[in-house]
């Protein structure tokens, strides 16, 4: 579901201003957002919500060099219900909206999605750093616009002065024309006033304007929005993409968590069992023979006492 102005490949850059001790992350996420919309058949409003969540999760997951994984879940009182995005340090992201057809169309210009998401609710953030324990944080929603809520999380829970915008541009038919995000953070002893200035520019819709005008370079987005001085890009462009971790093997592993009684009910049903991945909407058909094999294995294990 790509609009007529879509061009270029999705990518991300990490950059730094060593003078002001500021780090910048910027990404173009048009194609991965369109892929998520296509898979889930989202309304234009839900497309904007999920697109902002996907881009925001990439910003957080790719801040460091390690193989970090970040999961964002926004649960609001609006008709969308919730939106979940999961990204890793390799630039792979996936996600879904609970009620993806909610919201319908949007008026022209920068989308406002607070009514769809809800202005009251919570933002959950889970960071997996590859250690034994996960780092989890939660804050109340501050706006329901998602990017502003993630920005508030960074300021309050992680104590990092931050400016974040994640935008989705739609054409007249409600298709994805462009998507992207910019994150600016003050490092220890960094110039916080610079971050505040960038925050004002982002809140005025500067990123949306650049994407709508056809800018498809993450480095150019970073330079233009940061504006203080040219930034130093670290390591060049990095590809980002929609990528789910589901597989037939993972589906089998999930079914093996069921008890024998549940599996017996599925085996007795003449229709093939269908398992749908929430994140990518891929449908897996599980035949009776495979279910019987899983049941036998479960019955031999600790859960198969009945």
C-alpha positions in Angstrom: 0.0 0.0 0.0 2.4 2.7 -1.3 1.3 6.1 -2.4 2.4 7.7 -5.6 5.3 9.6 -4.2 7.1 6.7 -2.5 10.8 6.3 -3.6 14.0 5.0 -2.1 14.8 2.3 0.4 14.3 2.3 4.1 17.4 3.1 6.2 18.6 4.6 9.4 21.6 6.7 10.5 23.2 7.3 13.9 25.0 10.6 14.2 26.7 12.8 16.8 27.4 16.5 17.5 30.6 16.2 19.5 30.7 20.0 20.3 27.3 20.0 22.0 27.5 16.3 23.1 24.3 15.4 21.3 23.3 12.2 19.6 20.9 12.0 16.7 19.1 9.0 15.1 17.1 9.4 12.0 15.3 6.9 9.8 13.2 6.6 6.6 10.6 3.9 7.2 8.3 4.2 4.3 8.4 0.7 2.9 8.3 -1.2 6.2 5.3 0.9 7.3 3.5 0.2 4.0 4.3 -3.5 4.4 2.8 -3.6 7.9 -0.3 -1.8 6.6 -0.6 -4.2 3.7 -0.3 -7.3 6.0 -2.9 -6.0 8.5 -5.2 -4.1 6.1 -5.3 -1.1 8.4 -7.5 2.0 8.1 -5.6 5.2 7.3 -5.8 6.4 10.9 -4.5 3.0 12.2 -1.8 3.1 9.6 -0.5 6.4 11.1 -0.6 5.0 14.6 1.2 1.8 13.8 3.7 3.6 11.6 4.6 6.0 14.4 5.0 3.1 16.8 7.2 1.1 14.4 9.5 4.1 13.8 9.7 5.0 17.5 10.6 1.4 18.4 13.4 1.5 15.9 14.8 4.7 17.3 15.1 3.1 20.7 16.4 -0.3 19.6 19.2 1.1 17.4 20.7 3.7 19.8 23.5 1.4 20.8 25.9 -1.0 19.0 24.6 -4.1 20.8 21.8 -6.5 19.7 19.1 -4.8 21.8 15.4 -5.6 21.4 12.7 -3.0 22.4 9.0 -3.6 22.6 6.5 -0.7 22.8 2.9 -1.2 23.7 0.5 1.7 23.8 -2.8 0.9 25.5 -5.3 3.7 25.3 -9.0 4.3 25.9 -9.6 5.0 22.2 -11.2 2.7 19.6 -7.8 1.4 18.4 -7.4 -0.4 21.7 -3.7 -0.9 21.6 -0.7 -0.8 19.3 2.4 -2.9 19.7 5.8 -2.6 18.0 8.9 -4.8 18.4 12.3 -3.8 17.0 15.9 -5.0 17.4 19.3 -3.5 16.9 19.6 -5.1 13.5 16.9 -2.8 12.1 14.2 -5.4 12.1 10.7 -4.3 13.2 7.3 -5.8 13.4 4.0 -4.7 14.9 0.2 -4.6 14.9 -2.8 -2.7 16.1 -5.5 -4.4 18.1 -8.4 -2.9 16.1 -6.8 -2.1 12.8 -9.9 -1.0 11.0 -10.8 1.6 13.6 -10.6 5.3 12.8 -11.4 5.5 9.1 -10.0 8.3 7.0 -8.1 11.4 8.2 -8.3 15.1 7.2 -5.5 16.5 5.0 -2.3 17.6 6.7 -0.3 16.2 9.6 -2.5 13.4 11.1 -3.7 13.7 14.7 -4.4 10.3 16.2 -5.0 11.0 19.8 -8.8 10.4 19.4 -8.0 7.0 17.9 -5.4 6.0 20.5 -6.9 7.8 23.5 -5.4 10.5 25.6 -5.6 8.4 28.7 -3.8 5.1 29.0 -0.3 3.7 29.4 2.9 3.2 27.5 4.8 0.1 28.3 8.5 -0.2 27.3 10.4 -3.5 27.5 14.1 -3.6 26.8 15.9 -6.9 26.2 19.7 -6.3 26.5 20.5 -10.0 26.2 20.9 -10.3 30.0 18.9 -12.6 32.3 16.4 -9.9 33.3 14.4 -7.5 31.1 14.2 -3.8 31.8 10.6 -2.6 31.9 9.2 0.8 32.2 5.7 2.3 32.2 4.3 5.8 32.1 0.8 7.3 31.6 0.1 8.6 28.1 0.7 12.3 27.8 -0.9 13.0 24.5 -2.0 9.8 22.6 0.1 10.9 19.6 2.6 8.0 20.3 5.9 9.8 19.4 5.3 12.4 22.1 4.5 9.7 24.6 7.7 7.8 23.8 9.6 11.1 24.1 8.0 11.6 27.5 9.1 8.1 28.5 12.7 8.9 27.6 12.7 12.0 29.7 10.9 10.6 32.8 11.9 7.0 33.0 15.4 7.1 31.4 16.3 10.6 32.5 17.5 11.6 29.0 16.5 15.0 27.6 15.0 14.0 24.3 13.2 15.3 21.2 11.4 12.7 19.1 9.0 12.8 16.1 7.7 9.9 14.1 5.6 10.8 11.1 3.5 9.1 8.4 2.4 10.9 5.3 -0.7 9.6 3.4 -1.9 10.4 -0.1 -5.5 11.3 -1.0 -6.4 7.7 -1.1 -5.1 7.0 2.3 -2.0 5.1 1.1 1.5 5.5 2.5 3.6 8.1 0.8 6.3 8.5 3.3 7.3 7.6 6.9 10.2 8.4 9.1 11.5 9.5 12.5 14.1 11.7 14.1 15.4 11.4 17.7 17.8 13.9 19.3 19.2 13.4 22.8 21.5 15.2 25.1 24.3 13.0 26.4 25.8 13.6 29.9 26.9 17.3 30.0 25.1 17.8 26.6 23.5 21.0 25.6 19.9 20.6 26.7 18.9 23.9 25.1 19.7 22.5 21.7 17.3 19.5 22.4 14.6 22.0 23.4 15.0 23.9 20.2 14.8 20.7 18.1 11.7 19.7 20.1 9.9 22.9 19.1 10.8 22.3 15.5 9.5 18.8 15.6 6.3 19.7 17.4 5.6 22.4 14.7 5.6 19.6 12.1 9.0 20.1 10.5 9.7 16.4 9.9 6.2 15.9 8.4 6.8 18.9 6.1 10.2 17.4 4.9 8.8 14.0 4.2 5.7 15.4 2.5 8.0 17.5 0.3 9.9 14.3 -0.9 12.9 14.1 1.3 14.0 10.5 1.5 17.5 10.7 3.0 17.8 10.0 6.8 21.1 12.0 6.9 19.4 15.0 5.2 16.5 14.8 7.6 18.9 14.8 10.6 21.0 17.7 9.2 18.0 19.9 8.4 16.1 19.3 11.6 19.1 19.5 13.9 20.3 22.6 12.2 23.0 23.7 14.7 25.9 22.4 12.6 26.4 19.4 10.2 26.3 16.2 12.2 28.9 13.4 12.1 27.3 10.2 10.8 28.6 7.1 12.6 29.0 4.0 10.4 27.0 5.0 7.4 23.5 4.1 6.5 21.9 0.9 8.0 19.0 -0.9 6.3 15.8 -1.3 8.3 12.9 -3.5 7.3 9.7 -5.2 8.4 10.7 -8.6 9.6 8.8 -11.1 11.8 10.3 -13.9 13.9 7.4 -16.3 13.5 8.0 -19.7 11.8 6.3 -23.1 11.7 8.8 -24.2 14.4 7.8 -21.4 16.7 4.1 -22.2 16.1 4.8 -25.8 17.0 6.5 -24.7 20.2 3.5 -22.6 21.1 1.1 -25.5 20.6 3.3 -27.7 22.9 2.5 -25.3 25.7 -1.1 -26.5 25.6 -2.5 -29.4 27.7 -3.6 -32.7 26.3 -7.3 -31.8 26.7 -7.0 -28.7 24.5 -5.1 -30.6 21.9 -7.7 -33.3 21.9 -10.4 -30.7 21.1 -8.4 -29.4 18.2 -7.8 -32.9 16.8 -11.5 -33.7 17.0 -12.4 -30.6 15.0 -12.7 -31.7 11.3 -11.4 -28.3 10.2 -7.6 -27.7 10.0 -6.3 -25.7 12.9 -5.2 -22.2 11.9 -2.8 -20.2 13.9 -2.4 -16.5 13.0 0.7 -14.5 14.1 -0.4 -11.2 15.6 2.7 -9.4 14.5 2.7 -10.1 10.8 -0.7 -11.7 10.2 0.8 -14.9 8.6 -1.6 -17.8 8.8 -0.3 -21.3 9.6 -2.4 -24.4 8.9 -1.7 -27.2 11.3 -3.0 -30.6 10.1 -4.4 -33.4 12.2 -1.3 -35.5 11.9 0.9 -32.8 13.2 -1.5 -32.1 16.1 -1.4 -35.8 17.0 2.4 -35.8 17.0 2.4 -32.7 19.3 -0.2 -34.4 21.5 1.9 -37.5 21.9 5.0 -35.5 22.8 3.0 -33.4 25.3 1.5 -36.6 26.8 5.0 -38.0 27.4 6.2 -34.8 29.1 5.6 -33.3 32.5 2.4 -31.6 31.4 0.9 -34.9 30.1 0.0 -36.4 33.4 -3.7 -36.9 32.3 
